[in-house]
């Protein structure tokens, strides 16, 4: 038990140092400001502990007016000055706390964007992320942890002075106070543990509640909510989660009520003991009235300070438990940016899937099974198959969003995992079926993180090639027009067709050697899709292209076709080769859709 406590203490110190280091990285003046502030706060109580003794002794003794006025003025001025300084520091720290909180929010956001994609879809990681965000924003664990650490430092300074004052009378009163504080602190620790377990169990409920609650304000869902009258269903879901949450809170408050009641009894016993002991000392003539006020104030302050010290220590330990979640999130594997082999020849890229199988985390069934295929430089490949055949998973592996469970993917004979991640990403220009536009300008949505200097002519060319140029020219601010009204009142809500064209413009502008279209036109009719695919095929020229679809609009102009079925490639060849074989999957699909392409 002792070894476990020591290990936990070491762990808490390590976590605290790590968080303080991060905070110092966000604001260099934050920690020094807290330390200086804590020193002033430690000194402040002694003015009202010591000075009243001298004032009362003067009133009860020689009653010298000048001395009394001098003592009174010193007390007033010292209190005013220290309170003014403390108030100034409090305001400064409050401002810096916002900076620190926003800084940690940015660190979490950056971590989530950089972590491996498979973790984003993991329910356990989602719960962990939600716990961390809730703890940071709702519970303020960063501020509470740092405040607890600084409070411990402040209380140590105060305790040294208070023990010196009380010890001049009797050390027994110190021991009495410490015993009571230990008892009440044990109760406080129990209540903190109950709160931690409560918040941990609340995470799944909170995630569900926030999801349905966010739907009520998400403008992108507004049409469906109204057309299908989803409001009653959503409100029922929200009420259900709210009811379950309230039940959990009721259980917690009952536990906290018992702990708080017991704690209050301990405090009253302590207060009675202090006053009884000091009154006894006055009655037997050991101390005078002035000393009585000083020792009572010292004892009460000592009690409060020891209690604060222990509670701050418990608070620090408790916050470290929450911060273990933060550190766990920090330690989740990130994409290996900046590491790996450099890509020397990006003009000649041959991709080989060798016996690749894949199953999603926590799933027993394979989504892809023993897939082997070679995609040569400049080749146009059409990947077709019914929904759920494994087409998008195939692309997720190519783009390193996931790693194969078995087998390997090679680029020019080298496993893609060995290449520098950032350089490998530059090879790929992908438009997914569920592509997203951001609440940026049109220009920013096209350029995104392209490291080269923004090229307005290149942007205009990409818009022209995608067929969106005329629509953009009609907009008052052209390529500087904001998408959505989140940040700008004049923002534009793009239609489905415009959004798809903008996504294609983004892919064209990137000018990567390998281009992938993963059913971004699935919402369009087959003829419109065929026209877009044909035009896009003309745009990319001699680049390697992969077209994903459950339709066959891209098949006739592609060099090769891979037919996926239940995670396997069941057919591979040219359109002419595959159509010759009677009664096969490709022929059935083509004949079913022939009216659109013949």
Secondary structure as GFF3:
##gff-version 3
##sequence-region A 1 598
A	DSSP	alpha_helix	2	26	.	.	.	ID=ss1
A	DSSP	alpha_helix	30	60	.	.	.	ID=ss2
A	DSSP	alpha_helix	65	114	.	.	.	ID=ss3
A	DSSP	alpha_helix	117	120	.	.	.	ID=ss4
A	DSSP	alpha_helix	123	137	.	.	.	ID=ss5
A	DSSP	alpha_helix	141	167	.	.	.	ID=ss6
A	DSSP	alpha_helix	172	215	.	.	.	ID=ss7
A	DSSP	three_ten_helix	219	221	.	.	.	ID=ss8
A	DSSP	alpha_helix	222	227	.	.	.	ID=ss9
A	DSSP	alpha_helix	231	283	.	.	.	ID=ss10
A	DSSP	alpha_helix	289	331	.	.	.	ID=ss11
A	DSSP	beta_strand	351	358	.	.	.	ID=ss12
A	DSSP	beta_strand	368	375	.	.	.	ID=ss13
A	DSSP	beta_strand	380	384	.	.	.	ID=ss14
A	DSSP	alpha_helix	391	398	.	.	.	ID=ss15
A	DSSP	beta_strand	406	411	.	.	.	ID=ss16
A	DSSP	beta_strand	414	415	.	.	.	ID=ss17
A	DSSP	three_ten_helix	416	418	.	.	.	ID=ss18
A	DSSP	alpha_helix	421	426	.	.	.	ID=ss19
A	DSSP	beta_strand	428	431	.	.	.	ID=ss20
A	DSSP	alpha_helix	442	447	.	.	.	ID=ss21
A	DSSP	alpha_helix	456	466	.	.	.	ID=ss22
A	DSSP	alpha_helix	469	474	.	.	.	ID=ss23
A	DSSP	three_ten_helix	478	480	.	.	.	ID=ss24
A	DSSP	alpha_helix	496	510	.	.	.	ID=ss25
A	DSSP	beta_strand	514	518	.	.	.	ID=ss26
A	DSSP	alpha_helix	526	540	.	.	.	ID=ss27
A	DSSP	beta_strand	544	549	.	.	.	ID=ss28
A	DSSP	beta_strand	560	565	.	.	.	ID=ss29
A	DSSP	beta_strand	568	573	.	.	.	ID=ss30
A	DSSP	alpha_helix	575	580	.	.	.	ID=ss31
A	DSSP	alpha_helix	585	597	.	.	.	ID=ss32
###
